[in-house]
Amino acid sequence: MNDIIRIGIVGLGFIGSHHASCVKELPQCRLSAVCDVNSKALEPYEKEGIECFSDPEEFFRSGSVDAVIIAMPHYAHVRLAVSALRHGLHVLVEKPLAVRKSEAELLVGEAQKHPGLKAGVMFCLRRIPAHIRLKQLLESGELGRVRRINWITTKHFRTQGYYDSGAWRGTWKGEGGGLLLNQCHHQLDLLQWFFGMPERVSARLLFGKYHHIEVEDEVSALLEYPVGTTGIFVASTGEAPGTNRLEIAADRGRVLLEDESLVFLRNEIPVTEYIRTGRLPMEPPPVWKIGIPATGINPAMHREVIGNFADAILYGTELFSPVEEGLRALELENAMLLSQLKNTTLSLPLDNNAFDMAFDSLLRPAKTQG
């Protein structure tokens, strides 16, 4: 294989156009072709001499690319990614992987049929320095057992004008979901990346609390993990000013991740030991305050994921976020939605059939009185 990967992009909306710019900046990549049904979106690329297509299937058959980035609306992700794989193309899919876990499993199954092809998902927030350092801290065992997780992520504010900008926005048929599938899906990925998957989920979703929309714009969820850890996850698109605060209470202290900065209040004596041996009945153990040098949003995070995708194809580098990992964030989203629809606590793994039946009911027109 040459040391240059010919990359094509399907979908030239805001994020697809951004990915195109990222590809152009990577020395191991060449933007060889693009595809969009909107002819105006293709015009700038035609002027650059980049091959343009309006039909994805023709695009995949063309032989013009080695790999594709899928940046289309959610419902099209699985269909297009599966077709690309069957045409022998490496695939990087924008988040979310799909709308339903059952559909995403079809894509993962197809990817497993093509072990020579790379398939990844665009979880770019894994490339923020504070997130990388927190992942390392958790994996090192320095925190001891994690006892409690509390994440408030409400910096996803949207006006009504945002939803009114397209008839498909804020609808089950158009987007397939709201806050969980769109605005904070990255946080759901980070939640499972940091802590693994819970075994029980109970959630309350409020549909159209702040906006005139069908889908949820506020979420409060309780997560229960196999080792006794509990988690609270709160998200909103209607709060201002918003908060992004992840607090982790562990045996060796408390970690606070807030606005991409990381602080560790480290107990000199682990809590489980100090509870048994502490002499003062209401005095906690002494702590050290440790500032961990990892700040900033990383404006190159999308480019880093695409570069890693190309390196995986060229050199066998491990993918930052393989397509299989897209299932987990989607399972959390599906479970929270189903918990609300059924008004119950759910055990994981998710019952796909139960979710699909409940979700189908959201797609049916409401019955009118008369």
C-alpha positions as CSV (number, residue, x, y, z in Angstrom):
1,M,0.0,0.0,0.0
2,N,1.1,3.5,-0.7
3,D,1.9,5.8,2.2
4,I,-1.0,8.0,1.2
5,I,-4.6,7.1,2.0
6,R,-7.2,8.3,-0.5
7,I,-10.1,9.4,1.7
8,G,-13.7,10.3,0.6
9,I,-16.4,11.9,2.6
10,V,-20.1,11.2,2.3
11,G,-22.1,14.2,3.5
12,L,-20.9,17.8,3.3
13,G,-22.9,19.5,6.0
14,F,-21.2,21.4,8.8
15,I,-19.3,18.4,10.3
16,G,-18.6,16.7,6.9
17,S,-17.0,20.0,5.6
18,H,-14.9,20.2,8.8
19,H,-13.7,16.7,8.3
20,A,-12.7,17.5,4.7
21,S,-10.6,20.4,6.0
22,C,-9.0,18.0,8.5
23,V,-8.1,15.5,5.8
24,K,-6.4,18.2,3.7
25,E,-4.1,19.0,6.7
26,L,-2.9,15.4,7.2
27,P,0.3,14.4,5.3
28,Q,-0.7,10.8,5.1
29,C,-4.1,11.5,3.6
30,R,-5.5,12.9,0.4
31,L,-9.1,14.1,-0.1
32,S,-9.8,12.2,-3.3
33,A,-13.6,12.4,-3.6
34,V,-16.7,13.7,-1.9
35,C,-20.4,12.8,-2.1
36,D,-23.5,14.8,-1.4
37,V,-27.0,15.1,-2.9
38,N,-26.8,18.9,-2.7
39,S,-25.0,20.1,-5.8
40,K,-24.2,23.4,-4.2
41,A,-22.3,21.6,-1.5
42,L,-20.1,20.0,-4.2
43,E,-19.2,23.2,-6.0
44,P,-16.2,24.2,-3.9
45,Y,-14.7,20.8,-4.3
46,E,-15.3,20.7,-8.0
47,K,-13.3,23.9,-8.3
48,E,-10.4,22.2,-6.5
49,G,-10.4,19.3,-8.9
50,I,-11.7,16.8,-6.3
51,E,-14.0,14.1,-7.8
52,C,-17.6,14.7,-6.9
53,F,-20.6,12.3,-6.6
54,S,-24.2,12.6,-5.8
55,D,-24.9,8.9,-5.5
56,P,-23.2,7.1,-2.6
57,E,-23.3,3.7,-4.3
58,E,-21.7,5.1,-7.4
59,F,-19.1,6.7,-5.1
60,F,-18.3,3.4,-3.3
61,R,-17.9,1.6,-6.7
62,S,-15.8,4.3,-8.3
63,G,-12.4,3.0,-7.1
64,S,-11.5,6.6,-6.3
65,V,-11.0,6.1,-2.6
66,D,-9.5,3.7,-0.1
67,A,-11.5,4.9,2.9
68,V,-14.7,6.9,3.6
69,I,-15.9,9.1,6.4
70,I,-19.7,8.9,6.9
71,A,-21.1,12.2,7.9
72,M,-24.7,11.9,7.0
73,P,-27.9,12.0,9.1
74,H,-28.1,9.4,11.8
75,Y,-30.5,7.0,10.2
76,A,-28.2,6.7,7.1
77,H,-25.1,5.7,9.1
78,V,-25.5,1.9,9.2
79,R,-26.8,1.5,5.6
80,L,-23.9,3.6,4.1
81,A,-21.2,2.1,6.3
82,V,-22.3,-1.5,5.6
83,S,-22.3,-0.7,1.9
84,A,-18.9,0.8,2.0
85,L,-17.4,-2.2,3.8
86,R,-19.0,-4.5,1.2
87,H,-17.2,-2.5,-1.5
88,G,-13.9,-3.1,0.3
89,L,-13.6,0.4,1.9
90,H,-12.3,1.3,5.3
91,V,-15.0,3.3,7.3
92,L,-15.0,6.0,9.9
93,V,-18.6,6.8,11.0
94,E,-19.7,10.0,12.7
95,K,-21.4,9.6,16.1
96,P,-23.8,8.3,16.9
97,L,-23.2,4.9,15.2
98,A,-26.9,4.5,14.7
99,V,-30.2,5.3,16.3
100,R,-30.9,1.8,17.6
101,K,-28.5,-0.6,19.2
102,S,-30.0,-3.4,17.1
103,E,-29.0,-1.5,13.9
104,A,-25.5,-0.7,15.2
105,E,-25.0,-4.4,15.8
106,L,-25.6,-5.1,12.2
107,L,-22.8,-2.7,11.3
108,V,-20.5,-4.3,13.9
109,G,-21.3,-7.7,12.5
110,E,-20.5,-6.6,9.0
111,A,-17.2,-5.1,10.1
112,Q,-16.2,-8.4,11.7
113,K,-16.7,-10.1,8.3
114,H,-14.0,-7.9,6.9
115,P,-11.0,-8.2,9.3
116,G,-8.7,-6.6,6.7
117,L,-10.7,-3.3,6.8
118,K,-10.6,-0.7,9.6
119,A,-13.9,0.5,11.0
120,G,-14.1,3.3,13.6
121,V,-16.4,5.9,15.1
122,M,-15.7,9.6,15.6
123,F,-15.4,9.9,19.4
124,C,-13.1,12.9,19.3
125,L,-13.6,14.0,22.9
126,R,-11.3,11.1,23.8
127,R,-8.5,13.3,22.5
128,I,-8.9,16.1,25.0
129,P,-5.8,16.1,27.3
130,A,-7.7,16.1,30.6
131,H,-9.8,13.1,29.4
132,I,-6.7,11.2,28.4
133,R,-5.0,11.9,31.8
134,L,-8.2,10.9,33.7
135,K,-8.3,7.6,31.7
136,Q,-4.7,7.0,32.6
137,L,-5.4,7.8,36.3
138,L,-8.3,5.4,36.4
139,E,-6.4,2.6,34.7
140,S,-3.3,3.0,36.9
141,G,-5.3,2.0,40.0
142,E,-4.1,5.1,41.9
143,L,-7.7,6.0,42.9
144,G,-8.5,2.6,44.3
145,R,-12.1,1.5,44.0
146,V,-14.5,4.2,42.5
147,R,-17.5,4.5,44.8
148,R,-19.5,7.3,43.3
149,I,-19.7,9.2,39.9
150,N,-21.6,12.4,39.5
151,W,-21.6,14.1,36.0
152,I,-23.5,17.3,35.3
153,T,-23.2,18.2,31.6
154,T,-25.5,21.0,30.8
155,K,-23.3,23.1,28.4
156,H,-25.4,22.0,25.4
157,F,-27.6,25.1,25.3
158,R,-29.8,25.4,22.2
159,T,-32.3,28.1,21.2
160,Q,-35.7,27.4,19.6
161,G,-34.2,28.8,16.4
162,Y,-31.8,25.9,16.4
163,Y,-34.6,23.4,16.2
164,D,-36.6,25.6,13.8
165,S,-33.8,25.7,11.3
166,G,-34.8,22.3,9.9
167,A,-38.1,20.4,10.0
168,W,-36.2,17.2,10.9
169,R,-34.6,18.7,14.0
170,G,-36.0,17.7,17.4
171,T,-38.1,14.9,15.9
172,W,-38.1,11.1,16.3
173,K,-38.4,10.5,12.5
174,G,-35.8,13.2,11.6
175,E,-33.1,12.8,14.2
176,G,-34.1,9.7,16.1
177,G,-33.5,11.3,19.4
178,G,-32.6,14.4,21.2
179,L,-30.1,15.5,23.8
180,L,-28.7,12.0,24.5
181,L,-28.3,11.0,20.8
182,N,-27.1,14.4,19.6
183,Q,-25.7,16.9,22.0
184,C,-24.2,14.7,24.8
185,H,-23.5,11.4,23.0
186,H,-19.8,12.1,23.4
187,Q,-20.3,12.3,27.2
188,L,-22.0,8.9,27.2
189,D,-19.0,7.5,25.3
190,L,-16.6,9.0,27.9
191,L,-18.8,7.7,30.7
192,Q,-18.4,4.1,29.5
193,W,-14.7,4.7,28.4
194,F,-13.8,5.8,31.9
195,F,-16.0,3.5,34.1
196,G,-17.2,0.6,31.9
197,M,-20.9,-0.2,31.5
198,P,-23.4,-0.2,34.4
199,E,-25.6,-3.2,35.1
200,R,-28.7,-1.2,35.9
201,V,-30.1,2.1,34.5
202,S,-33.0,4.2,35.7
203,A,-33.7,7.5,33.9
204,R,-36.1,10.4,33.7
205,L,-36.2,12.2,30.3
206,L,-38.3,15.3,29.9
207,F,-39.6,15.8,26.3
208,G,-39.8,19.4,25.2
209,K,-39.3,20.9,28.6
210,Y,-37.6,24.0,27.3
211,H,-38.3,23.8,23.5
212,H,-41.2,23.0,21.2
213,I,-39.8,19.6,20.1
214,E,-40.8,16.0,20.3
215,V,-37.5,14.7,21.8
216,E,-35.8,15.0,25.2
217,D,-34.1,18.2,26.3
218,E,-33.4,17.2,29.9
219,V,-32.1,14.0,31.4
220,S,-31.5,12.7,34.9
221,A,-30.2,9.1,35.2
222,L,-29.1,6.8,38.0
223,L,-26.5,4.2,37.1
224,E,-25.6,1.1,39.1
225,Y,-22.4,-0.7,38.5
226,P,-21.4,-4.4,39.3
227,V,-19.0,-3.5,42.0
228,G,-21.4,-1.3,44.0
229,T,-20.4,2.0,42.3
230,T,-23.3,4.4,41.8
231,G,-23.5,7.1,39.2
232,I,-25.6,10.2,38.5
233,F,-25.8,11.6,35.0
234,V,-27.6,15.0,34.4
235,A,-27.8,16.7,31.0
236,S,-29.8,19.6,29.5
237,T,-30.0,21.8,26.4
238,G,-32.1,24.4,28.2
239,E,-29.8,25.7,31.0
240,A,-27.7,28.8,30.9
241,P,-25.0,29.2,32.1
242,G,-24.3,25.5,31.8
243,T,-22.1,23.2,33.8
244,N,-19.6,20.5,32.8
245,R,-18.5,18.9,36.1
246,L,-17.5,15.3,36.6
247,E,-16.9,14.3,40.2
248,I,-15.4,10.9,41.1
249,A,-15.4,9.8,44.8
250,A,-12.9,6.9,45.2
251,D,-11.1,5.1,48.0
252,R,-8.0,7.2,47.6
253,G,-9.8,10.5,47.3
254,R,-11.9,12.7,45.0
255,V,-11.2,13.7,41.4
256,L,-12.8,16.7,39.9
257,L,-12.9,17.2,36.1
258,E,-14.5,20.6,35.3
259,D,-14.2,22.6,32.1
260,E,-11.2,20.5,30.9
261,S,-9.2,20.9,34.1
262,L,-8.3,18.1,36.4
263,V,-7.8,18.2,40.2
264,F,-7.1,15.2,42.5
265,L,-7.8,15.5,46.3
266,R,-5.8,12.5,47.5
267,N,-6.4,10.9,50.8
268,E,-3.3,10.2,52.8
269,I,-5.0,7.1,54.1
270,P,-7.6,5.2,52.0
271,V,-11.2,5.8,53.1
272,T,-12.0,2.1,53.7
273,E,-9.0,1.9,56.0
274,Y,-9.6,5.2,57.8
275,I,-13.3,4.4,58.5
276,R,-12.0,1.4,60.6
277,T,-9.0,3.1,62.2
278,G,-9.7,6.8,62.4
279,R,-9.6,8.1,66.0
280,L,-11.7,11.2,65.6
281,P,-15.3,10.1,64.9
282,M,-16.2,13.0,62.5
283,E,-12.8,13.9,61.1
284,P,-12.0,12.7,57.6
285,P,-8.4,11.7,56.6
286,P,-6.0,14.5,55.6
287,V,-5.6,15.1,51.9
288,W,-3.1,16.4,49.3
289,K,-4.4,18.7,46.6
290,I,-2.8,17.6,43.3
291,G,-3.3,19.7,40.2
292,I,-2.9,17.5,37.1
293,P,-1.4,19.4,34.2
294,A,-3.9,18.7,31.4
295,T,-6.0,21.6,30.2
296,G,-7.5,22.8,26.9
297,I,-10.1,21.7,24.5
298,N,-7.7,20.4,21.7
299,P,-9.0,22.1,18.5
300,A,-7.3,19.4,16.5
301,M,-9.2,16.5,18.1
302,H,-11.2,15.6,14.9
303,R,-8.0,15.7,12.8
304,E,-6.2,13.5,15.4
305,V,-9.0,10.8,15.1
306,I,-8.8,10.9,11.3
307,G,-5.0,10.8,11.3
308,N,-5.2,7.8,13.7
309,F,-7.7,6.1,11.3
310,A,-5.3,6.6,8.4
311,D,-2.4,5.3,10.5
312,A,-4.4,2.2,11.4
313,I,-4.9,1.5,7.7
314,L,-1.3,2.2,6.8
315,Y,0.6,0.8,9.7
316,G,-1.8,-1.2,11.9
317,T,-1.9,1.4,14.6
318,E,-4.6,0.7,17.2
319,L,-7.8,2.7,16.5
320,F,-8.7,5.4,19.1
321,S,-12.3,4.3,19.0
322,P,-13.2,1.1,17.1
323,V,-16.7,0.7,15.7
324,E,-17.5,-1.9,18.4
325,E,-17.2,0.8,21.1
326,G,-19.9,2.8,19.4
327,L,-22.4,0.2,20.7
328,R,-21.8,1.1,24.3
329,A,-22.7,4.8,24.2
330,L,-25.7,3.9,22.1
331,E,-26.8,1.2,24.5
332,L,-26.7,3.8,27.3
333,E,-28.8,6.2,25.3
334,N,-31.3,3.5,24.3
335,A,-31.5,2.2,27.9
336,M,-32.2,5.7,29.3
337,L,-34.9,6.3,26.8
338,L,-36.5,2.9,27.4
339,S,-36.4,3.4,31.1
340,Q,-38.4,6.6,30.7
341,L,-40.9,5.1,28.3
342,K,-41.5,2.0,30.5
343,N,-41.1,3.9,33.8
344,T,-38.8,1.3,35.2
345,T,-35.3,0.4,36.0
346,L,-33.6,-1.6,33.3
347,S,-30.9,-4.3,33.5
348,L,-28.2,-4.4,30.9
349,P,-27.5,-5.7,28.4
350,L,-30.4,-4.0,26.7
351,D,-33.3,-6.0,25.4
352,N,-33.2,-4.8,21.8
353,N,-36.6,-6.1,20.9
354,A,-38.2,-4.2,23.8
355,F,-36.4,-1.0,22.8
356,D,-37.4,-1.4,19.1
357,M,-41.0,-1.9,20.0
358,A,-41.1,1.1,22.3
359,F,-39.2,3.3,19.8
360,D,-41.5,2.3,17.0
361,S,-44.4,3.7,19.0
362,L,-42.7,7.1,19.0
363,L,-42.6,7.1,15.2
364,R,-46.4,6.5,14.8
365,P,-48.6,9.5,14.5
366,A,-50.4,10.5,17.6
367,K,-54.1,9.6,17.6
368,T,-56.4,12.6,17.4
369,Q,-59.6,12.9,19.3
370,G,-62.8,13.3,17.4
